[in-house]
Amino acid sequence: MTDLSAEQRQIQDVAREFAARELAPLVPEYQRRRSLPPGIMARLGEFGLIGIMFPEEYGGAGGDVLSQALAIQEISKVDAGVGVALLVQVLALFPIWTTGTEDQRRRYLPKGLAGEIIGAIAMTEPDAGSDFAAIRTVARRDGGEYVINGRKTFITNGPVADFVVVAAKTNPGSGRRGMSLFLVDKGTPGFQVARKLDKMGWHTSETAELVFDECRVAAQQLLGEENAGFYYVMEDFNLERILLAAQCVGLAEAAYGAARNYALSRRQFGQAIAGFQAVRHQLVEMYAQLQQARLLLHQACRAYNGEDRVLWASLAKWISSEIVNRVTAQAVQIHGGYGYIADYPVERYYRDARVFTIGGGTSEIQKEIIARRLGLTQPGSRA
Ligand SMILES: Cc1cc2nc3c(=O)[nH]c(=O)nc-3n(C[C@H](O)[C@H](O)[C@H](O)COP(=O)(O)OP(=O)(O)OC[C@H]3O[C@@H](n4cnc5c(N)ncnc54)[C@H](O)[C@@H]3O)c2cc1C
């Protein structure tokens, strides 16, 4: 895009370089092993790709949300699993910066931004996904400690996390006003990774079910104010939607690029298949959808600090996640049988794309959020 500032272009170049040189050589092996390449978070930290939006005093770069989005886009173009591991690292550190005490910031941010410690965010539960306010994990106060009991699932970075931001009810009768966030370190008695989950895609990202059984944490591990957790999470979700949209743009770009190259080189009936109007038009449609997703992402970044930030973040997440599913499916189609074979990257792109209309709030939930923003959920009222 030509409207990028010099700083934004520079970050995108660094991330592109990192993805090509450091990440791409590791992808085949760690896709097979189904694990996050060891040390990759520290390398992301060394290249300054975690702390882009964070203040310099904690090791960040004081940049904007579009710069962070561009970095995640470039990483996801090469591997969406590592892309989401980076995204979750940012999301786990973000509330520590915005709501944490100075002591918490000093303990977690410099190491987290350097990638020396890995973070996770544990919101979803076996019986509470879209209906996040219905979580059942509880944290009860006991003197100078909180005792956490509950179960979390689908937690990205869970198996490798050094710390987890956990949402729990501190006042179970009060719905959204009775939820708090806690920082739980690996090794805390009562906190365990119950099992690692096997997924359709995102194979280089590790996902877990977590258990908290009489898990005691010092009261200083409470993040922000007691009972204000729901509102902190909503801010984190908003950032998450933008960064997921960036992942979708990166992956759609990779799929379009692969399909284009294939269509120009694959020959049937004596000519390159791009010579057939049906194939050519599919590529044009893919390109148009990719640009649509990109423009929405940029608009969501522009709106990030304004009144309409929730509307644009949800629009960007919903549309780009639907687009990446269509574009990766078209890329497989253009590859014919080879698109179904793991030797070609489009097979992975197609599997990696599937989760984007689900994770971080499903398409149905994004539409509900948008409907609320448009004043459509209370018939009789005006927007
Ligand atoms: C690979 C992966 C990684 C993830 N990483 C994390 C993580 O790091 N941390 C974390 O906390 N969570 C994580 N999640 C959880 C993710 O955010 C949830 O899966 C998602 O919010 C949907 O919740 P659910 O799976 O319980 O589906 P449900 O809420 O049970 O939804 C099932 C279906 O019902 C529909 N539905 C539900 N409610 C409504 C409604 N009101 N109107 C219309 N339709 C509705 C949904 O759209 C969906 O189609 C991850 C999930 C996956 C798959």
PDBQT file of the ligand as one rigid body, heavy atoms in Angstrom, charges set to zero:
ROOT
HETATM    1  C1  LIG A 401      -7.561 -22.889  17.232  1.00  0.00    +0.000 C 
HETATM    2  C2  LIG A 401      -8.283 -22.052  18.243  1.00  0.00    +0.000 A 
HETATM    3  C3  LIG A 401      -7.569 -21.196  19.066  1.00  0.00    +0.000 A 
HETATM    4  C4  LIG A 401      -8.219 -20.464  20.067  1.00  0.00    +0.000 A 
HETATM    5  N1  LIG A 401      -7.471 -19.691  20.927  1.00  0.00    +0.000 NA
HETATM    6  C5  LIG A 401      -8.075 -19.172  22.025  1.00  0.00    +0.000 A 
HETATM    7  C6  LIG A 401      -7.302 -18.539  23.057  1.00  0.00    +0.000 A 
HETATM    8  O1  LIG A 401      -6.076 -18.394  22.954  1.00  0.00    +0.000 OA
HETATM    9  N2  LIG A 401      -7.949 -18.086  24.162  1.00  0.00    +0.000 N 
HETATM   10  C7  LIG A 401      -9.298 -18.208  24.336  1.00  0.00    +0.000 A 
HETATM   11  O2  LIG A 401      -9.809 -17.789  25.366  1.00  0.00    +0.000 OA
HETATM   12  N3  LIG A 401     -10.063 -18.788  23.358  1.00  0.00    +0.000 NA
HETATM   13  C8  LIG A 401      -9.485 -19.276  22.229  1.00  0.00    +0.000 A 
HETATM   14  N4  LIG A 401     -10.251 -19.879  21.250  1.00  0.00    +0.000 N 
HETATM   15  C9  LIG A 401     -11.693 -19.971  21.443  1.00  0.00    +0.000 C 
HETATM   16  C10 LIG A 401     -12.535 -19.212  20.428  1.00  0.00    +0.000 C 
HETATM   17  O3  LIG A 401     -12.488 -17.833  20.657  1.00  0.00    +0.000 OA
HETATM   18  C11 LIG A 401     -13.949 -19.822  20.482  1.00  0.00    +0.000 C 
HETATM   19  O4  LIG A 401     -13.868 -21.087  19.864  1.00  0.00    +0.000 OA
HETATM   20  C12 LIG A 401     -14.983 -18.977  19.813  1.00  0.00    +0.000 C 
HETATM   21  O5  LIG A 401     -15.193 -17.772  20.519  1.00  0.00    +0.000 OA
HETATM   22  C13 LIG A 401     -16.334 -19.707  19.678  1.00  0.00    +0.000 C 
HETATM   23  O6  LIG A 401     -16.742 -20.310  20.867  1.00  0.00    +0.000 OA
HETATM   24  P1  LIG A 401     -17.164 -21.870  20.867  1.00  0.00    +0.000 P 
HETATM   25  O7  LIG A 401     -16.103 -22.609  20.153  1.00  0.00    +0.000 OA
HETATM   26  O8  LIG A 401     -17.470 -22.254  22.261  1.00  0.00    +0.000 OA
HETATM   27  O9  LIG A 401     -18.467 -21.946  19.980  1.00  0.00    +0.000 OA
HETATM   28  P2  LIG A 401     -19.982 -21.675  20.464  1.00  0.00    +0.000 P 
HETATM   29  O10 LIG A 401     -20.072 -20.398  21.171  1.00  0.00    +0.000 OA
HETATM   30  O11 LIG A 401     -20.498 -22.890  21.130  1.00  0.00    +0.000 OA
HETATM   31  O12 LIG A 401     -20.711 -21.523  19.044  1.00  0.00    +0.000 OA
HETATM   32  C14 LIG A 401     -21.141 -22.635  18.245  1.00  0.00    +0.000 C 
HETATM   33  C15 LIG A 401     -21.909 -22.083  17.048  1.00  0.00    +0.000 C 
HETATM   34  O13 LIG A 401     -23.078 -21.365  17.518  1.00  0.00    +0.000 OA
HETATM   35  C16 LIG A 401     -23.079 -20.061  16.999  1.00  0.00    +0.000 C 
HETATM   36  N5  LIG A 401     -23.637 -19.119  17.987  1.00  0.00    +0.000 N 
HETATM   37  C17 LIG A 401     -23.355 -19.043  19.321  1.00  0.00    +0.000 A 
HETATM   38  N6  LIG A 401     -24.013 -18.029  19.879  1.00  0.00    +0.000 NA
HETATM   39  C18 LIG A 401     -24.711 -17.424  18.877  1.00  0.00    +0.000 A 
HETATM   40  C19 LIG A 401     -25.593 -16.298  18.800  1.00  0.00    +0.000 A 
HETATM   41  N7  LIG A 401     -25.869 -15.551  19.875  1.00  0.00    +0.000 N 
HETATM   42  N8  LIG A 401     -26.127 -15.985  17.592  1.00  0.00    +0.000 NA
HETATM   43  C20 LIG A 401     -25.850 -16.725  16.490  1.00  0.00    +0.000 A 
HETATM   44  N9  LIG A 401     -25.021 -17.775  16.494  1.00  0.00    +0.000 NA
HETATM   45  C21 LIG A 401     -24.456 -18.135  17.662  1.00  0.00    +0.000 A 
HETATM   46  C22 LIG A 401     -21.610 -19.733  16.731  1.00  0.00    +0.000 C 
HETATM   47  O14 LIG A 401     -21.476 -18.680  15.794  1.00  0.00    +0.000 OA
HETATM   48  C23 LIG A 401     -21.098 -21.076  16.225  1.00  0.00    +0.000 C 
HETATM   49  O15 LIG A 401     -21.389 -21.216  14.865  1.00  0.00    +0.000 OA
HETATM   50  C24 LIG A 401      -9.617 -20.568  20.209  1.00  0.00    +0.000 A 
HETATM   51  C25 LIG A 401     -10.345 -21.406  19.350  1.00  0.00    +0.000 A 
HETATM   52  C26 LIG A 401      -9.700 -22.149  18.391  1.00  0.00    +0.000 A 
HETATM   53  C27 LIG A 401     -10.499 -23.087  17.528  1.00  0.00    +0.000 C 
ENDROOT
TORSDOF 0
